[in-house]
Amino acid sequence: MQIACWTVVPALVDAAPPRDVVEGFMWGREWVLLTYKHPQLPGWLLETSHLLTGSFRWPQYLLAQLTISSTFVLVYLLARDMLGRNRALAAVLLMPSIYFFGWPTPQFNHDYAQMPFWAAICWLLWRAGRGGGPGWWLALGLVSGVGLYAKFSTGLLLAFGALWLLSDARARGRLATPWPWFGLAVFFAVASPLAIALYRIDFLPLTYFADRDQWVMEHRARLYYIGVQLAGLSGFLLVLAISGLLRRSPAPDKPVERGTLVYLTWMGLGPAILIMVASLFTGTGEAWGAPMYNLVGVLVLALVGHRLGAIEMRRLAICALICIVSMSGAYAAMRWTTCNVWGHMEPVCWPAQPISDEAEAVWHAAAPGRLDIVGGDADLAMLAGLNAYDKPSIFTELDMRLAPWITRQRLREHGMLMVWPGNGVPPQLQAWLGNLPVKTVLFNWSRKAPPVPISFAAIPPGTRYLPIDADSRTRHPRS
């Protein structure tokens, strides 16, 4: 149900993919290890989904829900090992009530790509630390290394896992065997290409993080991040109350062992609490906590699972179904109303296919050869290139440091299509365009609001003068 609702609904109502998804598609076709923002596993997955389906309309939503559902499965496997099948199932049925497993998931980005890795690391570490064989340690090293390609913040969970491994007597005893060290070698082997790529681009993601941090501090209240996290868990608390798991009852005859509770609390709440505290002093994106609540339901069932019976399980199943159907329905209503009734332009409102069609038409009318590069306004240029048959590259912020796949020679030999909103040529593009002809087209996007003007200009191949400073840094931190 999660896969069906959250794949079909966004595909029907969104005229364009969410912004991070468009960016992922455009960067994914370059097949680079790393951009100035993040590692590029999400981009590779998006590009693969397009190559397999030929569509930019729905595969990204299916991909997002496959990662969410994989997280459900991995959480179930961990909870089953700790608590048994019934409590494990109940823990998973609680997850759709958490905001981060519903409404934001159509925007498949690094925060959601790392979700199954966080769940897998927690499961593999538990099995390995509790006496699992060599395969568990090797799998832990492999998954931990690949998880960094989803997002560097996976390293936060690895740090918590390492501290648990050193503090838990039983797990620490496993360090006397060779297999944890073989697993560590696998981790370094997998992660080393990413470290080399990070060095080669002068650690630009760290600069991006600092700029993003500054933007958040300037535009968000001090308690904004904590407020979003608590609001995202409000549905979870409501479902707990409705299910009856919060009622008073006698203490269990056989409580869950202390080591299990410590592990679930440390790995399931530790990173989330640390980031909440850090948000009081630094800028923290509201979606950064998305992978940090995988184990909340497992922890709750470890504490109150003795109250779980057939009635409570049935209520949890009904609540999970209601959460999935109602939230996806509300998403459809909100997105359609925002674009067509309120006339408020959001990224999903842009007419993506017509923009790409017009971009190709303008280019091929003005220049020979394929459309190879798009630039100008970052968001619109990516939309112009997204559905284009020629699959052009995006010249991010017209900065070669941010788009290393663009070179001066490539620009001279293939030219570029500039795209920007409105009429006239913006001052920052004037040096690029000079007296080149500009075509402005009105695009219908809303039943209520007037058409939006978008301008196109083709810089033909062979243009010798290129007003570009390879050391310029003009990106927008909030993007």
N, C-alpha and C positions, 0 to 999 in steps of 0.2 A: 504493500500500500504506500509506503514511503517513496519507493522508486517510482511508482505509477503517478501518484498525485504531483510530486515535486518535479517530475520530468514533463508531464503533459501540460500542466497549468502554465508555467512560465513560457513554454514554447508557443502556446496559443495567444498569450496576451502581450508578450514583449516583442516590439517591432525590431529592437536591436538587443544584442546581449548586454549585460552590465559592463561597465567600463573596464573593470579588472579582467573580465573575460576577453574583451576585444584586445586589450593589451597583451594578454597571454597568447592569444592566437597569432598576433602579429610578431611577437618575439619568438614564439615557438617555431615559426617557419625558418628562423635563422639557425636553430640547433646549436646555440651557444651554451656553455656550462653555467654562465653567470652573467647577469646584467648589473647595472649600477644600483639596482634595488635589491634583488634576491637571486638565489639559485633558481634554475629554470626547469626543474622537474614538472611543475604544473603546466608550463608552456609546451613541453614535449608531449605531455598527455593530451593537451588540447589539440595540438597539431596532428597527433596520431588519430584522435577521434575524427578529425576532419578527413584525413587520408582514408580512413576505413569507411566513412559514410558519405563523403562528398558534400556535407551540409554544415553550415554555420548556424542553423536554426534551432536544433534540438540536442545534438550529441553532447554539448557541454553540460546541459542539465542532467542528462543521464549519467555522465561521468561524475558529476558532483554527488549524485545520489548513490552511485556505486561506492564512493569513498565513505559516505555516511553509513551505508548499510554494512560495509566491511568493518567499520568501527563497531557497529552493533554486535556483529559476530565475534569480534575479538574480545570485546568486553564480556560477552557471554562465556567465552572459553575461560577467561580468567576467573570470573565469578563462579563458574561451575567447579573449577578446581578448589576454590576456597569455601564455597557455601553450598554446593549441590545444585542440581538442575532447576528445581522450582524457584529458589531464590535468585538464581542467575537469570532465569526468564523474567522474573518480576523486575529485576534491576534494569534489564533492557527495555521493558515496557514503560519504565519511567522516563526513558531518555527523550522520546518525542515531546514531552512537556517542557523540556529545556529549550529556550529561545534559539540557541546556537545550532540546534539540530533541525530547525525548520525555516523560519522566515529568511535568514541571510544566505541559505545554502545555494540558491540559484547563481549567486556570484562566486563561482568556483575560482578561488585564488590560493595563495600560499597558506593562509590561515586554515583553510578547509582541506587542502591537499595533505597537510601534516597530521590530520586527525587520526587516520588508521595507524600511522607510525607511532603516535603516542600510545595508543591502545596496545599495539603489538609489542612495543618495548616493555610496557608494564607487565604483560603476560609472560613474555620470554624471560625477563629478568627474574620474575617470581619462580618460574619453573626451573631455571638454571640455579638460582640460589637455594632452592629446596632440594637439591640433589639430582637434578636432571642430567642426562648424559651429555656427551660432547656436542651432539647436534644442537642442543639448546644454546650453548655458548657461541657456537659458530653462527647460528641464525641470529642471535642477539647482536653480534658484531656487524653482520651484514645489514640487518634492518636499521640499526642505529646509524651506520654510515650512509645508507640511502636516504634515511629520514632527513639528514642535513641538506640534501638536494631539494627537499620540499620547502624548508625554511631553516635559517640558521638558529632560530629560537628552539628547535628540537634539542639543541645543546643544553638548554636549561633543564629539561627533563633528564638528560643524561647525567648532568651534575647531581641532581637529586638522587638518581639511581646509584651513582658511585658512592655517595655518602651513606645511603642505606646499606650497600654492599659491605662497606667498611664497619658499620655500626652493628649489624646483625651478626651475632656469633655464629649461627649455623651457616649463613651465606659466606661469612668471612673465611670459614674453614675451607671452603671450596677453592680459595685462592692458593692453597697449597698444591693443587693439582695443575697440570699444564693447560687445561682446556680454557679457563678464563683468559689466559694470556694469548692463546691462539685466536680466541674471539676478538681480543683487543687488536691483534695484528690484522685480522680481517677488516676491522673497523678503520684502522689507519690506511690500509690499502685502498679501501673504497673512498675514503674522504680525502685522500691526498691530492687527486686531480682538482678538487674544489679549492683546496688550500692554495695550490699553485696558481689557479685562475684568479683567485682573490688577490694574490700578490701582484700578478701581471697587470691588473687594472687599478693598481695603487689603492686598494682597499676602499673603492668608491662606495660600496654598500654601507660602510661605517659612516661616511660623510652624509650619505642619504639619510641614515638613521638619525644623525644629529640634527639635520635640517628638518626632518619630520617631527622630531621631538620639540624643536623650537616652535614649529607651526602649531602643534597641539597645545603647547603651553600658552600661546598667545590667543587661541580661539576657543578654548574649552575651560570650563570652571574646574576648580581644584578637585572637587568630588565627582566630576562627570564620569570618569571611568568606573569608579566603585558603584555609582548609581546605576549605570548600564548593566553591570554584572549582577547586581541584586535584582534589578527588574527582570533580567533574563532568567533568573531562578525562581521568580514568583509563581509561575505556572507549575513548576516542579513541586513547590510546597503545597499548592492548592490540590494537586492530584494526590499527594500523600494524605492530605486530610480527607478527601472524598473517598479514597480507597479504604480507609479505616486503619491504616497502619500506624497512625498517631494516637490511637486510643490507649487507655491505660490497660495494663494486663500484668499478670504475675511475671516475675523474672524467669528467663529460660532455664530449664534444667541443665542444659549443656551450652553455655555461652561460647561464642566464637573466641578462639584463642587470641591472646594478646598480640602475638607477632603479626597475625593477619590484620588486626585493627591498626596497628602501628604502620604497616606497609600501606594500607589503603588511605590512611590519613596523610601520611607523608607524601606518597606519590600522587594521590588523588586531589588533595587540597593544598599541599605545600607550594607548588609553583603558582597556583591561582592567588593564594594569599600574599606571596612575596610580590607578585606584580601589582596587586592592589595597594600594598604599602608603598611600593616604588612609584606608583602613579601620583602619590601626594607630592612628589618632589620632581618628577620628570614627566614629559609628555608621553602618554600611552594610548595607542589606538584602541578603540572600543572593541574591535574584533580580535585583538591579540589573545584574548582569553578563550577563544572558541575551542581549542583542543584540550583545555585544562579541566573540563568538567566531565570527562568520560566516566570516571569512577565514582561520581557522587552517588549514583543510585546503588552501586555495589556497597559503598560504605554504609548507606542508610539501611540496606537489607541485612548487613552484618550486625547492625545494632538492634533492629526491630523485626528481623525476619521471623522470629518465633511467633509473631502475630499473623503471619501469612497463612491463609486458608483458601479454600475454593472460592468463597465469596470475594475476598480481597483480590485474588488473582483475576476473577471475572471483571471486577471494577477497574482494575489496572488495564486490562485489555480494551475495555470499552473507552476508557479515558484516552488511551493511546490512539485508538481509531478516531475519536472526536478531535484530538489535537491535530492529527495529520490532515484530516478532511477540512476542518474549520479554518486552520491556519493557511492552508493552500488556497482555499476559497476566498479568504480575506485578502490574501496576496493578490489574487486575480482582480478582485473588486477594487482594491486600492490602486493597483497599477493602471487599470483601465480608466478609472475615475480621474486619477492625477493627470493623465495625458489628455483625455477626451472631454472631460467635464470642467475640471479646474483649469486646464490649459497651462499646467506647470511643466516646463521642459525638464525631464530627467533623462539620464543616459539611455534608458530602455525605450524612450519615446522617439528617438531619432529614426527616420525611415532608412535603415541601413542599406537595403538592397538598391533602392533608387539612387542613393548617393553614390554607391559604387558603380552603378550603370552609367551615371552621368560623368563620373570621373574618367572612365574608360573612353566614353564617347568624346569628351573634350580632348583627351590626350591623342587619340588616334586621328582626330581631325586636324591636329596641329603638328604632329611629329611622327616620323616613321618608327617602326620597331615597337617592341612591347613596352608597356608601362612598367618600369623597373623600380622607381623610387617615388614615394609620396612624402610630403612634408608640409610645414605651415603650422596651423593650429593642431596641437598634438591629438586631441580627441577626434576632431573631424577628419584629420588625415588618416588616422587608423581606421575609421569607419569607411573612408573612401577606398582604402586598400583591402578591407576585410573580404568582401565578396567579389572583388575584381578577378576576372578570369586569369589575368597575367600574374597574380599573386605578388604584388610589389612589396618591397621592403619599406619599413617606416624609418624616416630620418628623424629620430627623437629629438625634439627641441632644436633641430638644426645644429646639433653639437656632436662631433665625431667621437668625443669621449663617451657620450651616452649611447651612441649607436656605432660601435666599432666596425660593423659590417659595411658601413658607408665609407668610401674613400674618395679622394679628389679625382682619381682616375675614373672611378665608376661614375661619378657625377658628370664628368666631362663626356664620357663615352655614351652614357645612357640618358642623361638629362633627368628632370624631376617634375612632378606635378605638384603645384602648391594649392592648398585648400585652406579656406578660412571662413568664418561666419561674417555675414553682413555684406554691405556694398563698399566699394573703395578699397584701396590697398593700405593695410596697417603700416605704420612707420617702420616697424621692425622687419617688414618684408620688402620695403621699397628698394633697398640696395640689391636685393635678389632679383626683383622683377623689372625694375627700370620702366621701359616703355612697352613691355610685352602686353599683348591683349588679354583682357580679363573678361571672363564670362560669369555672370551672376544668374543663378537659377533659384526660383522659388519652389520649395518642397512642402507639400501638405503633410502634416504630422498629427493634427488634432481636429476633432469635430467642432471644437469651440474656438480655439486660438487661430490667428491668421497664419498663412504659410511663412516659413522661415527662409530667409535668403542665405545662400551659400555661394561663395565665389571660387572660381577655378582659374588657374593660369599655368600654362605649360612652359617650362624652361627647356628648350630643345637640346638634343645632343649636340656636342661640339662647342657649347658655350665655354669660353676660355676664362672669363673673369668670375671667380667664385668668392663672394664676400664672407668667408668663413674663418673663424678663429678656432683652431682645434682645441685650444685650452679654455674656451669659454664655458661657463657653467650657468645656464639659464633655466634649469628645470624648475618645476613648481613643487615644493616640498610636500604639499598635501596630497599630491597625486599618487 
